[in-house]
Amino acid sequence: MSTHAEALIDVVRSLMRQRGIGVRELAGRMGQSPGNLGDKLKARRRWLYDDLWTLAEALDVSPVDLVRAVEHQRKSPVSA
C-alpha cells in the first residue's frame, strides 16, 4: 500500500501518458511553473488541496474520479 501522495503521483503520471501531455503542458494548464509541478511529481514538494481541483480540470476528469483513482491506486498492492 502506498501513501496518498505516492498514489496521486502514479495516477497523474498515468493520466499524462494516456493524454500524451508532458510536464510543461500540464503545468501551463494548471497555471504553475514546470519546476513546481516537476517537484510535486518527484515528491520534493507537497501537493496542495487546491491542486486536486486544478489537476482534475487540467486532465479533464472530475475531482471525484481523480480522488477515487488515487484511493484505488493507494490500496492496490505494489508490484515488485
C-alpha positions as CSV (number, residue, x, y, z in Angstrom):
1,M,0.0,0.0,0.0
2,S,1.3,3.4,-0.9
3,T,0.7,6.9,0.6
4,H,-1.9,9.2,-0.8
5,A,0.9,11.4,-2.3
6,E,2.6,8.5,-4.0
7,A,-0.7,7.3,-5.3
8,L,-1.6,10.7,-6.6
9,I,1.8,10.9,-8.4
10,D,1.2,7.5,-10.0
11,V,-2.4,8.5,-11.1
12,V,-1.3,11.8,-12.5
13,R,1.6,10.3,-14.5
14,S,-0.7,7.6,-15.9
15,L,-3.3,10.2,-17.0
16,M,-0.5,12.3,-18.5
17,R,0.7,9.3,-20.5
18,Q,-2.9,8.5,-21.6
19,R,-3.4,12.0,-22.8
20,G,0.0,12.4,-24.3
21,I,0.9,15.5,-22.3
22,G,4.2,16.4,-20.6
23,V,5.0,18.3,-17.5
24,R,5.3,21.7,-19.3
25,E,1.9,21.4,-20.9
26,L,0.2,20.2,-17.7
27,A,1.9,22.9,-15.7
28,G,0.7,25.5,-18.1
29,R,-2.9,24.2,-17.9
30,M,-2.6,24.4,-14.1
31,G,-1.0,27.8,-14.0
32,Q,2.1,26.5,-12.3
33,S,5.7,26.6,-13.4
34,P,7.1,23.3,-14.8
35,G,9.7,23.3,-12.0
36,N,7.0,23.4,-9.3
37,L,4.9,20.7,-10.9
38,G,8.0,18.6,-11.5
39,D,9.0,18.9,-7.9
40,K,5.5,17.6,-6.9
41,L,5.7,14.7,-9.3
42,K,9.1,13.8,-7.8
43,A,7.7,14.1,-4.2
44,R,10.1,17.0,-3.5
45,R,7.2,19.4,-2.8
46,R,3.8,18.7,-1.3
47,W,0.6,18.8,-3.2
48,L,-1.9,21.4,-2.0
49,Y,-5.6,20.6,-1.5
50,D,-6.4,23.1,-4.3
51,D,-4.1,21.2,-6.7
52,L,-6.6,18.3,-6.8
53,W,-9.2,20.5,-8.4
54,T,-6.7,22.2,-10.7
55,L,-5.3,18.8,-11.7
56,A,-8.7,17.4,-12.4
57,E,-9.7,20.3,-14.6
58,A,-6.3,20.2,-16.4
59,L,-6.6,16.5,-17.0
60,D,-10.3,16.6,-18.0
61,V,-11.5,14.4,-15.2
62,S,-13.9,15.1,-12.3
63,P,-12.3,15.8,-8.9
64,V,-14.3,12.8,-7.6
65,D,-13.0,10.5,-10.2
66,L,-9.4,11.7,-9.5
67,V,-9.8,11.0,-5.8
68,R,-11.3,7.6,-6.5
69,A,-8.4,6.7,-8.8
70,V,-5.9,7.8,-6.1
71,E,-7.7,5.8,-3.4
72,H,-7.8,2.7,-5.7
73,Q,-4.1,3.1,-6.5
74,R,-3.2,3.6,-2.9
75,K,-5.0,0.3,-1.9
76,S,-3.5,-1.7,-4.7
77,P,-0.6,-4.0,-3.9
78,V,2.7,-2.7,-5.0
79,S,4.2,-4.8,-7.8
80,A,7.9,-5.7,-7.3
